[in-house]
Amino acid sequence: MMSRNIILTGFMGTGKTTVGQLVAAQLGREFIDMDDLIESREGRPISQIFADEGEPYFRRLEADLCRELAAKSGLVIATGGGALVPEANLRVMERTGLVICLDCRPDVLWQRIGQSDNRPMLAAQDDGRFARLAALLVQRAPAYGRIEYHVDVTRLDPDQVAAQICHQVTE
């Protein structure tokens, strides 16, 4: 199991990047944040990719990157919040990795990300941002529900989440 990728997914603000970095450090693996890699390759932030090219273009970049990373092994990967919503992306990642969904209560997510200007999927007037977050959670629930392994991060700090994941993959 140690050579399989560990793929962290879940809604924005669940701590995929922070936890992924901790897990990678504890297991001596390379960490890849898909959003950071896309931004680096495109030479612009995701919010700008959305503004310039639209969401479908960004989702194609994610799908291509899912296939690329699934061909590698021994990685800890943090996906974007919507990267594994398309079932084809989830299936390709599951072939070479353990996919773990990080879950969190909406009110806690709102505390973490509600005021961020760096979340293109929450683009709405201030009074509509929580409604947008809630609607996205409902929209993505079936996709997240297809994932076998879940960790509820609502009451856990990143070190506790990382410890649970490391325990899961080293059993």
C-alpha positions as a printed NumPy array, in Angstrom:
array([[  0.   ,   0.   ,   0.   ],
       [  2.922,   2.359,   0.628],
       [  3.566,   2.998,  -3.071],
       [ -0.059,   3.877,  -3.811],
       [ -0.854,   7.546,  -4.095],
       [ -2.774,   9.154,  -1.245],
       [ -5.337,  11.532,  -2.719],
       [ -7.073,  14.073,  -0.484],
       [-10.239,  15.611,  -1.794],
       [-13.246,  17.417,  -0.377],
       [-14.762,  20.861,  -0.334],
       [-12.656,  24.023,  -0.327],
       [-11.518,  24.925,   3.159],
       [-11.377,  21.368,   4.516],
       [ -7.593,  21.532,   4.807],
       [ -6.526,  19.319,   1.906],
       [ -3.296,  21.234,   1.272],
       [ -2.274,  21.661,   4.913],
       [ -3.077,  18.055,   5.797],
       [ -1.482,  16.784,   2.595],
       [  1.781,  18.55 ,   3.406],
       [  1.771,  17.016,   6.893],
       [  1.006,  13.509,   5.605],
       [  3.713,  13.766,   2.944],
       [  6.288,  14.919,   5.504],
       [  5.382,  12.149,   7.949],
       [  5.517,   9.437,   5.278],
       [  8.518,  10.832,   3.399],
       [  6.58 ,  11.34 ,   0.176],
       [  6.363,  14.046,  -2.451],
       [  3.384,  16.387,  -2.034],
       [  1.498,  17.8  ,  -5.009],
       [ -1.265,  20.385,  -4.769],
       [ -3.198,  20.164,  -8.028],
       [ -4.409,  23.769,  -7.871],
       [ -0.862,  25.054,  -7.282],
       [  0.477,  22.932, -10.143],
       [ -2.214,  24.193, -12.528],
       [ -1.499,  27.8  , -11.507],
       [  2.223,  27.265, -12.055],
       [  1.76 ,  25.694, -15.47 ],
       [ -0.765,  28.301, -16.588],
       [  1.212,  31.212, -15.129],
       [ -1.838,  32.741, -13.441],
       [ -4.104,  32.155, -10.443],
       [ -7.148,  29.919, -10.749],
       [ -9.437,  32.922, -10.303],
       [ -7.831,  34.426, -13.423],
       [ -8.147,  31.133, -15.343],
       [-11.865,  31.128, -14.503],
       [-12.196,  34.776, -15.565],
       [-10.207,  34.386, -18.797],
       [-11.164,  30.91 , -19.989],
       [-14.186,  29.805, -17.958],
       [-14.842,  26.833, -15.72 ],
       [-15.   ,  24.171, -18.508],
       [-11.418,  24.99 , -19.55 ],
       [-10.238,  24.703, -15.935],
       [-12.067,  21.383, -15.479],
       [-10.295,  20.016, -18.578],
       [ -6.952,  20.991, -17.042],
       [ -7.958,  19.144, -13.865],
       [ -9.018,  16.027, -15.788],
       [ -5.731,  15.978, -17.701],
       [ -3.784,  16.373, -14.467],
       [ -5.758,  13.568, -12.783],
       [ -4.692,  11.205, -15.57 ],
       [ -1.091,  12.415, -15.389],
       [ -0.798,  12.019, -11.612],
       [ -2.596,   8.659, -11.571],
       [  0.219,   7.327, -13.768],
       [  2.689,   8.043, -10.935],
       [  3.051,   6.411,  -7.533],
       [  4.085,   7.272,  -4.004],
       [  2.598,  10.768,  -4.05 ],
       [  0.381,  12.646,  -1.624],
       [ -2.008,  14.696,  -3.762],
       [ -4.404,  17.458,  -2.718],
       [ -7.072,  17.916,  -5.372],
       [ -9.151,  20.98 ,  -6.013],
       [-12.585,  20.792,  -4.401],
       [-14.307,  19.93 ,  -7.676],
       [-11.57 ,  17.834,  -9.292],
       [-13.095,  14.453,  -8.47 ],
       [-16.726,  15.461,  -8.963],
       [-16.664,  13.996, -12.493],
       [-16.832,  10.242, -11.904],
       [-14.197,   9.575, -14.592],
       [-11.642,  11.635, -12.632],
       [-12.45 ,   9.767,  -9.415],
       [-12.134,   6.373, -11.107],
       [ -8.763,   7.188, -12.686],
       [ -7.374,   8.337,  -9.325],
       [ -8.76 ,   5.286,  -7.505],
       [ -6.869,   2.955,  -9.844],
       [ -3.496,   3.915,  -8.362],
       [ -4.394,   5.584,  -5.113],
       [ -6.358,   5.716,  -1.919],
       [ -8.874,   8.558,  -2.2  ],
       [ -9.872,  10.165,   1.094],
       [-12.578,  12.827,   1.315],
       [-12.23 ,  15.46 ,   4.025],
       [-15.648,  16.525,   5.323],
       [-16.581,  19.577,   7.372],
       [-19.776,  21.231,   8.614],
       [-20.914,  24.185,   6.455],
       [-20.757,  26.723,   9.303],
       [-17.13 ,  25.804,  10.007],
       [-16.283,  25.975,   6.299],
       [-17.834,  29.431,   6.214],
       [-15.632,  30.543,   9.13 ],
       [-12.583,  29.275,   7.227],
       [-13.286,  30.555,   3.708],
       [-16.253,  32.907,   3.752],
       [-14.229,  36.089,   3.442],
       [-11.64 ,  34.782,   0.978],
       [-11.431,  36.57 ,  -2.364],
       [ -9.452,  33.657,  -3.76 ],
       [-12.398,  31.268,  -4.243],
       [-13.814,  31.613,  -7.765],
       [-16.544,  29.045,  -7.11 ],
       [-17.952,  31.35 ,  -4.411],
       [-18.071,  34.367,  -6.684],
       [-21.242,  36.172,  -5.652],
       [-22.237,  39.324,  -3.876],
       [-21.294,  39.231,  -0.186],
       [-24.814,  38.408,   0.94 ],
       [-24.993,  35.525,  -1.551],
       [-21.704,  33.83 ,  -0.731],
       [-22.972,  31.576,   2.068],
       [-25.937,  30.563,  -0.083],
       [-23.485,  29.746,  -2.893],
       [-21.352,  27.681,  -0.508],
       [-24.409,  25.769,   0.737],
       [-25.638,  25.168,  -2.819],
       [-22.222,  23.861,  -3.91 ],
       [-22.106,  21.498,  -0.935],
       [-25.505,  20.089,  -1.898],
       [-24.493,  19.87 ,  -5.556],
       [-21.266,  18.003,  -4.764],
       [-22.687,  15.719,  -2.049],
       [-23.467,  12.83 ,  -4.449],
       [-19.938,  12.958,  -5.886],
       [-18.298,  13.084,  -2.464],
       [-20.63 ,  10.272,  -1.391],
       [-19.079,   7.948,  -4.006],
       [-15.756,   8.096,  -2.161],
       [-15.155,   5.165,   0.161],
       [-12.996,   6.81 ,   2.839],
       [-13.99 ,   9.95 ,   4.743],
       [-12.497,  11.935,   7.614],
       [-14.685,  14.522,   9.351],
       [-12.33 ,  17.432,  10.02 ],
       [-14.919,  19.675,  11.704],
       [-13.517,  19.295,  15.227],
       [ -9.966,  18.21 ,  14.381],
       [ -6.827,  20.219,  13.832],
       [ -4.64 ,  19.415,  10.806],
       [ -2.179,  17.335,  12.872],
       [ -5.019,  15.121,  14.116],
       [ -6.371,  14.662,  10.585],
       [ -2.896,  13.818,   9.27 ],
       [ -2.39 ,  11.288,  12.08 ],
       [ -5.681,   9.552,  11.191],
       [ -4.707,   9.359,   7.527],
       [ -1.189,   8.094,   8.255],
       [ -2.661,   5.423,  10.526],
       [ -5.116,   4.421,   7.781],
       [ -2.437,   3.992,   5.126],
       [  0.173,   2.251,   7.284],
       [ -2.136,  -0.404,   8.791]])
